[in-house]
Amino acid sequence: MSFIASVDTGTLLGCQIALTLVYAMVFCAMKIIYPYLRGAGSVALAFFVATIADILLLRSGSISNFLAIAVSHCLFLSAFVLFYTGVLHFFKSPPRIRYAWTLTVIASALTIYFNLSPNHTRALTYVIAISFFLVRGVIALEIFREAADRIFLKVFAFLMAAYAIFGLNRIYFLLVLGAPPSPHQRAVLQTVSVLLSVSFTFLIGLSFLLMLCSDLLTLVKDESERDLLCGVLNRRGIEQKLDAELKRASRAGQNLAIALIDIDHFKAINDRAGHAAGDAALRDVVSAISGRLRSHDLLGRFGGDEFLLILPHTSNSEAFTISSRIEQSVRELSIPGEAIPLTISIGLTQATPGEIAGPLLARADKALYNAKNAGRNCCRVLLHETEVKEDQNPVILPASQGDLL
């Protein structure tokens, strides 16, 4: 205890100021570089506010008690609410921030009132301790609620809960022991409080930094698998999805159909209307296709003007119906200023149990080749030989005729 009491709290506060300032700059830089990172801006502001509060607390004795106690504690409370705001934004939780800010405003007003009023030291202690306990507690509950199977977040939530409970130590002395702590006890509690504050500042910043880095890695991975022009998955991304869906369908014994879609006469569009019109046509076709898909369907750009469509939980006949709707949507498009119709050819097939991507794509490509040979602007379905009856040939009529063998 004597060792703890002898620790220089000023040095500890100096370390905390440096730590909060570093975290503030790190999160601010991350928000500027990656503006889509959820919660980074609020957390950066939280650490900036905490830095100012720590500076006021460090200057205690050379500035008024109003600044060193009332204003600094109001800023600390605001910093925790800002951090809570960042946590809510990161987890995309429902907007419950107004309740935390309401608590902050009420607690801040009471803190200022009791600080300026004589003989209200006990009431001021209650207000500061309870307000910190509530704000830290709701942060712990929010993180624990969103932790799921992530052990690191659960540990972080428990540590935050412990930090919230520790904030009630002065109330313990007043209610249980019936008297405020002695000067020696106060010195020990203050040192322990600052030590814990430095430790939790480090853990809070590190935890949120790890959360943001995990989110950033996910976003970078998603961008690496997405076509920048059309906004859908690129070839790498859609092939990975196809492998995953084939394995899932095989395990669950469910149907899975795929379609290769090619824009008819796309080279003529580029030659006559220009590459800008060709890019616009690609985006319009993607938009028309996407508007006809279900939430679990997957679309990706497979080549220049060729797209791969994955239809989970879908039989050939159901996929054929979806393809017909897609064709109709694309026929309603046109090239501005040019008498060039926009149409597509579709090659459709269904996966057999345990089938891998290679043979399935080859069959869909052959079906697309059949559609182009049939004059384009149509759909052809090619079944696996095990699905075709012995007395039938795997030749499919155009989608407009609605026949499926």
TORTI-987001 format. One record per residue (C-alpha): residue number from 0; x, y, z; residue in three letters. Coordinates in pm, whole numbers, plus 50000, padded with zeros to 5 digits. Example, Ala and Ser with C-alpha at 12.3 -4.5 7.8 and 13.67 -1.06 7.14 Angstrom:
2
+-----+-------+-------+-------+------+
: seq :    c1 :    c2 :    c3 : type :
+-----+-------+-------+-------+------+
:   0 : 51230 : 49550 : 50780 :  ALA :
:   1 : 51367 : 49894 : 50714 :  SER :
+-----+-------+-------+-------+------+
***
This chain:
405
+-----+-------+-------+-------+------+
: seq :    c1 :    c2 :    c3 : type :
+-----+-------+-------+-------+------+
:   0 : 50000 : 50000 : 50000 :  MET :
:   1 : 50283 : 50240 : 50087 :  SER :
:   2 : 50440 : 50174 : 49746 :  PHE :
:   3 : 50113 : 50255 : 49570 :  ILE :
:   4 : 50066 : 50571 : 49772 :  ALA :
:   5 : 50417 : 50685 : 49682 :  SER :
:   6 : 50356 : 50658 : 49308 :  VAL :
:   7 : 50349 : 51004 : 49150 :  ASP :
:   8 : 49995 : 51055 : 49017 :  THR :
:   9 : 50119 : 51350 : 48811 :  GLY :
:  10 : 50350 : 51120 : 48617 :  THR :
:  11 : 50065 : 50873 : 48565 :  LEU :
:  12 : 49837 : 51149 : 48442 :  LEU :
:  13 : 50112 : 51264 : 48206 :  GLY :
:  14 : 50131 : 50910 : 48064 :  CYS :
:  15 : 49754 : 50905 : 48024 :  GLN :
:  16 : 49756 : 51240 : 47842 :  ILE :
:  17 : 50019 : 51109 : 47600 :  ALA :
:  18 : 49821 : 50785 : 47551 :  LEU :
:  19 : 49485 : 50952 : 47488 :  THR :
:  20 : 49643 : 51201 : 47249 :  LEU :
:  21 : 49813 : 50924 : 47050 :  VAL :
:  22 : 49488 : 50726 : 47025 :  TYR :
:  23 : 49299 : 51041 : 46923 :  ALA :
:  24 : 49543 : 51106 : 46637 :  MET :
:  25 : 49545 : 50740 : 46529 :  VAL :
:  26 : 49166 : 50713 : 46510 :  PHE :
:  27 : 49139 : 51054 : 46345 :  CYS :
:  28 : 49391 : 50949 : 46080 :  ALA :
:  29 : 49204 : 50620 : 46023 :  MET :
:  30 : 48877 : 50809 : 45977 :  LYS :
:  31 : 49036 : 51049 : 45727 :  ILE :
:  32 : 49203 : 50771 : 45526 :  ILE :
:  33 : 48910 : 50528 : 45551 :  TYR :
:  34 : 48595 : 50742 : 45593 :  PRO :
:  35 : 48369 : 50434 : 45580 :  TYR :
:  36 : 48507 : 50298 : 45910 :  LEU :
:  37 : 48210 : 50307 : 46146 :  ARG :
:  38 : 48262 : 50474 : 46483 :  GLY :
:  39 : 48622 : 50588 : 46430 :  ALA :
:  40 : 48529 : 50958 : 46426 :  GLY :
:  41 : 48334 : 50943 : 46752 :  SER :
:  42 : 48611 : 50749 : 46926 :  VAL :
:  43 : 48877 : 50993 : 46802 :  ALA :
:  44 : 48671 : 51282 : 46943 :  LEU :
:  45 : 48627 : 51087 : 47270 :  ALA :
:  46 : 49003 : 51061 : 47315 :  PHE :
:  47 : 49054 : 51429 : 47230 :  PHE :
:  48 : 48797 : 51526 : 47495 :  VAL :
:  49 : 48960 : 51289 : 47746 :  ALA :
:  50 : 49297 : 51453 : 47676 :  THR :
:  51 : 49159 : 51796 : 47766 :  ILE :
:  52 : 49000 : 51653 : 48082 :  ALA :
:  53 : 49327 : 51489 : 48185 :  ASP :
:  54 : 49514 : 51818 : 48135 :  ILE :
:  55 : 49265 : 51999 : 48361 :  LEU :
:  56 : 49300 : 51725 : 48621 :  LEU :
:  57 : 49679 : 51743 : 48602 :  LEU :
:  58 : 49662 : 52119 : 48661 :  ARG :
:  59 : 49462 : 52067 : 48981 :  SER :
:  60 : 49596 : 52303 : 49246 :  GLY :
:  61 : 49706 : 52567 : 48998 :  SER :
:  62 : 49359 : 52624 : 48850 :  ILE :
:  63 : 49019 : 52664 : 49013 :  SER :
:  64 : 48835 : 52364 : 49159 :  ASN :
:  65 : 48554 : 52436 : 48916 :  PHE :
:  66 : 48784 : 52361 : 48619 :  LEU :
:  67 : 48984 : 52084 : 48787 :  ALA :
:  68 : 48683 : 51896 : 48928 :  ILE :
:  69 : 48352 : 51997 : 48771 :  ALA :
:  70 : 48461 : 52070 : 48414 :  VAL :
:  71 : 48711 : 51782 : 48397 :  SER :
:  72 : 48455 : 51527 : 48520 :  HIS :
:  73 : 48193 : 51658 : 48276 :  CYS :
:  74 : 48447 : 51617 : 47995 :  LEU :
:  75 : 48536 : 51266 : 48113 :  PHE :
:  76 : 48169 : 51171 : 48116 :  LEU :
:  77 : 48124 : 51317 : 47766 :  SER :
:  78 : 48429 : 51121 : 47647 :  ALA :
:  79 : 48275 : 50794 : 47765 :  PHE :
:  80 : 47946 : 50878 : 47593 :  VAL :
:  81 : 48132 : 50960 : 47272 :  LEU :
:  82 : 48310 : 50626 : 47298 :  PHE :
:  83 : 47971 : 50461 : 47355 :  TYR :
:  84 : 47847 : 50640 : 47044 :  THR :
:  85 : 48138 : 50495 : 46846 :  GLY :
:  86 : 48064 : 50145 : 46978 :  VAL :
:  87 : 47697 : 50175 : 46875 :  LEU :
:  88 : 47793 : 50296 : 46528 :  HIS :
:  89 : 48049 : 50019 : 46487 :  PHE :
:  90 : 47800 : 49745 : 46578 :  PHE :
:  91 : 47519 : 49918 : 46384 :  LYS :
:  92 : 47309 : 49905 : 46699 :  SER :
:  93 : 46976 : 50088 : 46734 :  PRO :
:  94 : 47014 : 50458 : 46817 :  PRO :
:  95 : 47010 : 50469 : 47198 :  ARG :
:  96 : 47264 : 50751 : 47215 :  ILE :
:  97 : 47014 : 51018 : 47319 :  ARG :
:  98 : 46958 : 50843 : 47654 :  TYR :
:  99 : 47331 : 50849 : 47730 :  ALA :
: 100 : 47354 : 51216 : 47637 :  TRP :
: 101 : 47049 : 51293 : 47852 :  THR :
: 102 : 47224 : 51128 : 48146 :  LEU :
: 103 : 47540 : 51326 : 48068 :  THR :
: 104 : 47358 : 51659 : 48062 :  VAL :
: 105 : 47178 : 51587 : 48391 :  ILE :
: 106 : 47493 : 51457 : 48564 :  ALA :
: 107 : 47699 : 51751 : 48435 :  SER :
: 108 : 47443 : 52003 : 48559 :  ALA :
: 109 : 47434 : 51839 : 48903 :  LEU :
: 110 : 47815 : 51820 : 48916 :  THR :
: 111 : 47849 : 52191 : 48841 :  ILE :
: 112 : 47573 : 52281 : 49088 :  TYR :
: 113 : 47714 : 52079 : 49378 :  PHE :
: 114 : 48069 : 52195 : 49301 :  ASN :
: 115 : 47962 : 52559 : 49322 :  LEU :
: 116 : 47745 : 52504 : 49631 :  SER :
: 117 : 47914 : 52482 : 49973 :  PRO :
: 118 : 47875 : 52175 : 50196 :  ASN :
: 119 : 47768 : 51944 : 49915 :  HIS :
: 120 : 48083 : 51733 : 49891 :  THR :
: 121 : 47896 : 51409 : 49968 :  ARG :
: 122 : 47630 : 51477 : 49702 :  ALA :
: 123 : 47900 : 51563 : 49447 :  LEU :
: 124 : 48071 : 51233 : 49521 :  THR :
: 125 : 47745 : 51045 : 49464 :  TYR :
: 126 : 47673 : 51220 : 49133 :  VAL :
: 127 : 48020 : 51165 : 48989 :  ILE :
: 128 : 48044 : 50800 : 49098 :  ALA :
: 129 : 47695 : 50696 : 48988 :  ILE :
: 130 : 47713 : 50874 : 48651 :  SER :
: 131 : 48046 : 50708 : 48567 :  PHE :
: 132 : 47912 : 50373 : 48684 :  PHE :
: 133 : 47606 : 50399 : 48457 :  LEU :
: 134 : 47792 : 50513 : 48145 :  VAL :
: 135 : 48072 : 50257 : 48179 :  ARG :
: 136 : 47813 : 49993 : 48260 :  GLY :
: 137 : 47608 : 50050 : 47945 :  VAL :
: 138 : 47927 : 50035 : 47736 :  ILE :
: 139 : 48010 : 49700 : 47897 :  ALA :
: 140 : 47657 : 49571 : 47831 :  LEU :
: 141 : 47666 : 49685 : 47466 :  GLU :
: 142 : 48002 : 49519 : 47398 :  ILE :
: 143 : 47898 : 49199 : 47577 :  PHE :
: 144 : 47570 : 49190 : 47381 :  ARG :
: 145 : 47757 : 49213 : 47051 :  GLU :
: 146 : 48049 : 48988 : 47149 :  ALA :
: 147 : 47884 : 48660 : 47035 :  ALA :
: 148 : 48167 : 48403 : 47021 :  ASP :
: 149 : 48446 : 48661 : 47018 :  ARG :
: 150 : 48627 : 48589 : 47345 :  ILE :
: 151 : 48837 : 48906 : 47325 :  PHE :
: 152 : 48527 : 49126 : 47325 :  LEU :
: 153 : 48377 : 48935 : 47618 :  LYS :
: 154 : 48695 : 48987 : 47819 :  VAL :
: 155 : 48691 : 49355 : 47726 :  PHE :
: 156 : 48326 : 49381 : 47839 :  ALA :
: 157 : 48405 : 49220 : 48175 :  PHE :
: 158 : 48701 : 49453 : 48227 :  LEU :
: 159 : 48483 : 49754 : 48148 :  MET :
: 160 : 48222 : 49626 : 48395 :  ALA :
: 161 : 48493 : 49594 : 48662 :  ALA :
: 162 : 48604 : 49949 : 48585 :  TYR :
: 163 : 48244 : 50068 : 48629 :  ALA :
: 164 : 48213 : 49895 : 48966 :  ILE :
: 165 : 48544 : 50035 : 49087 :  PHE :
: 166 : 48405 : 50385 : 49029 :  GLY :
: 167 : 48171 : 50326 : 49324 :  LEU :
: 168 : 48459 : 50298 : 49575 :  ASN :
: 169 : 48399 : 50637 : 49735 :  ARG :
: 170 : 48030 : 50555 : 49780 :  ILE :
: 171 : 48143 : 50240 : 49961 :  TYR :
: 172 : 48335 : 50450 : 50211 :  PHE :
: 173 : 48042 : 50685 : 50264 :  LEU :
: 174 : 47763 : 50429 : 50290 :  LEU :
: 175 : 47934 : 50122 : 50435 :  VAL :
: 176 : 48207 : 50276 : 50650 :  LEU :
: 177 : 48007 : 50586 : 50727 :  GLY :
: 178 : 48290 : 50827 : 50660 :  ALA :
: 179 : 48494 : 50953 : 50367 :  PRO :
: 180 : 48838 : 50795 : 50319 :  PRO :
: 181 : 49124 : 50921 : 50529 :  SER :
: 182 : 49398 : 51130 : 50362 :  PRO :
: 183 : 49616 : 50819 : 50330 :  HIS :
: 184 : 49327 : 50610 : 50194 :  GLN :
: 185 : 49238 : 50893 : 49958 :  ARG :
: 186 : 49595 : 50904 : 49827 :  ALA :
: 187 : 49594 : 50527 : 49771 :  VAL :
: 188 : 49252 : 50534 : 49603 :  LEU :
: 189 : 49355 : 50823 : 49382 :  GLN :
: 190 : 49672 : 50645 : 49273 :  THR :
: 191 : 49489 : 50317 : 49211 :  VAL :
: 192 : 49218 : 50505 : 49022 :  SER :
: 193 : 49472 : 50675 : 48797 :  VAL :
: 194 : 49660 : 50346 : 48745 :  LEU :
: 195 : 49336 : 50174 : 48645 :  LEU :
: 196 : 49243 : 50470 : 48428 :  SER :
: 197 : 49573 : 50448 : 48240 :  VAL :
: 198 : 49537 : 50071 : 48205 :  SER :
: 199 : 49178 : 50091 : 48082 :  PHE :
: 200 : 49257 : 50377 : 47848 :  THR :
: 201 : 49519 : 50156 : 47690 :  PHE :
: 202 : 49283 : 49855 : 47675 :  LEU :
: 203 : 48988 : 50058 : 47546 :  ILE :
: 204 : 49193 : 50213 : 47267 :  GLY :
: 205 : 49361 : 49885 : 47178 :  LEU :
: 206 : 49031 : 49696 : 47177 :  SER :
: 207 : 48857 : 49942 : 46948 :  PHE :
: 208 : 49166 : 49959 : 46727 :  LEU :
: 209 : 49156 : 49580 : 46687 :  LEU :
: 210 : 48783 : 49598 : 46612 :  MET :
: 211 : 48842 : 49860 : 46342 :  LEU :
: 212 : 49133 : 49665 : 46194 :  CYS :
: 213 : 48917 : 49354 : 46171 :  SER :
: 214 : 48644 : 49556 : 45999 :  ASP :
: 215 : 48902 : 49717 : 45771 :  LEU :
: 216 : 49042 : 49378 : 45667 :  LEU :
: 217 : 48689 : 49264 : 45583 :  THR :
: 218 : 48628 : 49577 : 45375 :  LEU :
: 219 : 48960 : 49542 : 45193 :  VAL :
: 220 : 48885 : 49176 : 45120 :  LYS :
: 221 : 48541 : 49273 : 44991 :  ASP :
: 222 : 48690 : 49543 : 44767 :  GLU :
: 223 : 48945 : 49296 : 44628 :  SER :
: 224 : 48656 : 49072 : 44524 :  GLU :
: 225 : 48437 : 49344 : 44374 :  ARG :
: 226 : 48428 : 49488 : 44024 :  ASP :
: 227 : 48483 : 49864 : 44046 :  LEU :
: 228 : 48287 : 49947 : 43731 :  LEU :
: 229 : 47970 : 49746 : 43792 :  CYS :
: 230 : 47970 : 49719 : 44170 :  GLY :
: 231 : 47915 : 49341 : 44168 :  VAL :
: 232 : 48160 : 49064 : 44252 :  LEU :
: 233 : 48458 : 49026 : 44017 :  ASN :
: 234 : 48564 : 48690 : 43870 :  ARG :
: 235 : 48771 : 48595 : 44172 :  ARG :
: 236 : 48491 : 48684 : 44411 :  GLY :
: 237 : 48212 : 48507 : 44222 :  ILE :
: 238 : 48423 : 48192 : 44172 :  GLU :
: 239 : 48492 : 48177 : 44546 :  GLN :
: 240 : 48120 : 48216 : 44614 :  LYS :
: 241 : 48042 : 47941 : 44364 :  LEU :
: 242 : 48281 : 47698 : 44534 :  ASP :
: 243 : 48129 : 47778 : 44873 :  ALA :
: 244 : 47770 : 47745 : 44748 :  GLU :
: 245 : 47843 : 47415 : 44574 :  LEU :
: 246 : 47983 : 47270 : 44897 :  LYS :
: 247 : 47690 : 47401 : 45097 :  ARG :
: 248 : 47433 : 47266 : 44848 :  ALA :
: 249 : 47605 : 46927 : 44844 :  SER :
: 250 : 47606 : 46903 : 45225 :  ARG :
: 251 : 47244 : 47013 : 45256 :  ALA :
: 252 : 47118 : 46817 : 44955 :  GLY :
: 253 : 46972 : 47132 : 44798 :  GLN :
: 254 : 46934 : 47249 : 44438 :  ASN :
: 255 : 47170 : 47504 : 44289 :  LEU :
: 256 : 47150 : 47655 : 43942 :  ALA :
: 257 : 47388 : 47889 : 43763 :  ILE :
: 258 : 47357 : 48108 : 43455 :  ALA :
: 259 : 47621 : 48261 : 43229 :  LEU :
: 260 : 47490 : 48587 : 43086 :  ILE :
: 261 : 47642 : 48764 : 42786 :  ASP :
: 262 : 47546 : 49106 : 42647 :  ILE :
: 263 : 47462 : 49068 : 42278 :  ASP :
: 264 : 47676 : 49259 : 42025 :  HIS :
: 265 : 47863 : 49445 : 42299 :  PHE :
: 266 : 48157 : 49522 : 42069 :  LYS :
: 267 : 47919 : 49702 : 41832 :  ALA :
: 268 : 47799 : 49917 : 42123 :  ILE :
: 269 : 48156 : 50020 : 42204 :  ASN :
: 270 : 48242 : 50082 : 41838 :  ASP :
: 271 : 47934 : 50286 : 41752 :  ARG :
: 272 : 47850 : 50465 : 42077 :  ALA :
: 273 : 48190 : 50476 : 42247 :  GLY :
: 274 : 48342 : 50309 : 42552 :  HIS :
: 275 : 48161 : 50542 : 42792 :  ALA :
: 276 : 47830 : 50420 : 42651 :  ALA :
: 277 : 47958 : 50063 : 42679 :  GLY :
: 278 : 48043 : 50115 : 43046 :  ASP :
: 279 : 47699 : 50267 : 43104 :  ALA :
: 280 : 47540 : 49968 : 42931 :  ALA :
: 281 : 47727 : 49730 : 43162 :  LEU :
: 282 : 47604 : 49917 : 43468 :  ARG :
: 283 : 47247 : 49934 : 43334 :  ASP :
: 284 : 47241 : 49561 : 43262 :  VAL :
: 285 : 47374 : 49483 : 43609 :  VAL :
: 286 : 47107 : 49706 : 43761 :  SER :
: 287 : 46834 : 49538 : 43554 :  ALA :
: 288 : 46954 : 49191 : 43652 :  ILE :
: 289 : 46995 : 49279 : 44019 :  SER :
: 290 : 46642 : 49416 : 44032 :  GLY :
: 291 : 46507 : 49072 : 43948 :  ARG :
: 292 : 46714 : 48873 : 44197 :  LEU :
: 293 : 46637 : 48747 : 44545 :  ARG :
: 294 : 46837 : 48844 : 44852 :  SER :
: 295 : 47040 : 48519 : 44849 :  HIS :
: 296 : 47122 : 48519 : 44475 :  ASP :
: 297 : 47478 : 48613 : 44373 :  LEU :
: 298 : 47591 : 48804 : 44064 :  LEU :
: 299 : 47946 : 48862 : 43945 :  GLY :
: 300 : 48127 : 48992 : 43639 :  ARG :
: 301 : 48289 : 48685 : 43485 :  PHE :
: 302 : 48455 : 48853 : 43187 :  GLY :
: 303 : 48436 : 49171 : 42979 :  GLY :
: 304 : 48063 : 49162 : 42907 :  ASP :
: 305 : 47987 : 48824 : 43062 :  GLU :
: 306 : 47830 : 48768 : 43404 :  PHE :
: 307 : 47786 : 48464 : 43626 :  LEU :
: 308 : 47466 : 48430 : 43823 :  LEU :
: 309 : 47443 : 48184 : 44114 :  ILE :
: 310 : 47092 : 48080 : 44219 :  LEU :
: 311 : 47099 : 47882 : 44547 :  PRO :
: 312 : 46798 : 47668 : 44650 :  HIS :
: 313 : 46682 : 47683 : 44288 :  THR :
: 314 : 46578 : 47412 : 44043 :  SER :
: 315 : 46613 : 47437 : 43665 :  ASN :
: 316 : 46250 : 47534 : 43616 :  SER :
: 317 : 46267 : 47807 : 43882 :  GLU :
: 318 : 46596 : 47937 : 43736 :  ALA :
: 319 : 46435 : 47941 : 43393 :  PHE :
: 320 : 46155 : 48164 : 43524 :  THR :
: 321 : 46407 : 48402 : 43682 :  ILE :
: 322 : 46604 : 48413 : 43356 :  SER :
: 323 : 46291 : 48504 : 43163 :  SER :
: 324 : 46223 : 48796 : 43395 :  ARG :
: 325 : 46586 : 48910 : 43362 :  ILE :
: 326 : 46568 : 48899 : 42983 :  GLU :
: 327 : 46251 : 49108 : 42985 :  GLN :
: 328 : 46408 : 49371 : 43213 :  SER :
: 329 : 46714 : 49405 : 42990 :  VAL :
: 330 : 46499 : 49435 : 42674 :  ARG :
: 331 : 46349 : 49750 : 42825 :  GLU :
: 332 : 46691 : 49918 : 42821 :  LEU :
: 333 : 46843 : 50112 : 42533 :  SER :
: 334 : 47157 : 50301 : 42434 :  ILE :
: 335 : 47091 : 50678 : 42452 :  PRO :
: 336 : 47109 : 50841 : 42109 :  GLY :
: 337 : 47170 : 50511 : 41932 :  GLU :
: 338 : 46925 : 50272 : 41768 :  ALA :
: 339 : 47095 : 49977 : 41937 :  ILE :
: 340 : 46877 : 49742 : 42141 :  PRO :
: 341 : 47017 : 49594 : 42460 :  LEU :
: 342 : 46961 : 49221 : 42483 :  THR :
: 343 : 47134 : 48930 : 42654 :  ILE :
: 344 : 47196 : 48563 : 42589 :  SER :
: 345 : 47178 : 48320 : 42882 :  ILE :
: 346 : 47325 : 47974 : 42932 :  GLY :
: 347 : 47158 : 47795 : 43222 :  LEU :
: 348 : 47234 : 47470 : 43402 :  THR :
: 349 : 47186 : 47297 : 43733 :  GLN :
: 350 : 47451 : 47140 : 43955 :  ALA :
: 351 : 47437 : 46770 : 44031 :  THR :
: 352 : 47511 : 46642 : 44386 :  PRO :
: 353 : 47882 : 46667 : 44461 :  GLY :
: 354 : 47966 : 46844 : 44134 :  GLU :
: 355 : 48259 : 47087 : 44132 :  ILE :
: 356 : 48279 : 47425 : 43961 :  ALA :
: 357 : 48479 : 47329 : 43651 :  GLY :
: 358 : 48233 : 47090 : 43481 :  PRO :
: 359 : 47937 : 47303 : 43590 :  LEU :
: 360 : 48080 : 47619 : 43433 :  LEU :
: 361 : 48176 : 47428 : 43117 :  ALA :
: 362 : 47816 : 47310 : 43082 :  ARG :
: 363 : 47679 : 47661 : 43139 :  ALA :
: 364 : 47925 : 47795 : 42881 :  ASP :
: 365 : 47808 : 47538 : 42629 :  LYS :
: 366 : 47447 : 47637 : 42697 :  ALA :
: 367 : 47542 : 48003 : 42638 :  LEU :
: 368 : 47712 : 47904 : 42313 :  TYR :
: 369 : 47388 : 47733 : 42208 :  ASN :
: 370 : 47194 : 48052 : 42286 :  ALA :
: 371 : 47427 : 48259 : 42070 :  LYS :
: 372 : 47400 : 48009 : 41783 :  ASN :
: 373 : 47022 : 48027 : 41812 :  ALA :
: 374 : 47030 : 48397 : 41726 :  GLY :
: 375 : 47100 : 48550 : 42069 :  ARG :
: 376 : 46839 : 48728 : 42284 :  ASN :
: 377 : 46731 : 48396 : 42434 :  CYS :
: 378 : 46805 : 48141 : 42702 :  CYS :
: 379 : 46926 : 47786 : 42657 :  ARG :
: 380 : 46936 : 47525 : 42932 :  VAL :
: 381 : 47173 : 47232 : 42924 :  LEU :
: 382 : 47120 : 46955 : 43176 :  LEU :
: 383 : 47374 : 46709 : 43306 :  HIS :
: 384 : 47353 : 46382 : 43115 :  GLU :
: 385 : 47232 : 46199 : 43428 :  THR :
: 386 : 46931 : 46430 : 43443 :  GLU :
: 387 : 46823 : 46380 : 43084 :  VAL :
: 388 : 46588 : 46094 : 43006 :  LYS :
: 389 : 46719 : 45835 : 42766 :  GLU :
: 390 : 46465 : 45922 : 42499 :  ASP :
: 391 : 46531 : 46296 : 42509 :  GLN :
: 392 : 46809 : 46521 : 42391 :  ASN :
: 393 : 46935 : 46808 : 42612 :  PRO :
: 394 : 46815 : 47074 : 42369 :  VAL :
: 395 : 46616 : 47363 : 42517 :  ILE :
: 396 : 46383 : 47601 : 42336 :  LEU :
: 397 : 46413 : 47980 : 42376 :  PRO :
: 398 : 46296 : 48133 : 42703 :  ALA :
: 399 : 46012 : 48311 : 42530 :  SER :
: 400 : 45853 : 47976 : 42453 :  GLN :
: 401 : 45882 : 47861 : 42814 :  GLY :
: 402 : 45989 : 47503 : 42737 :  ASP :
: 403 : 46227 : 47312 : 42962 :  LEU :
: 404 : 46361 : 46960 : 42910 :  LEU :
+-----+-------+-------+-------+------+
***
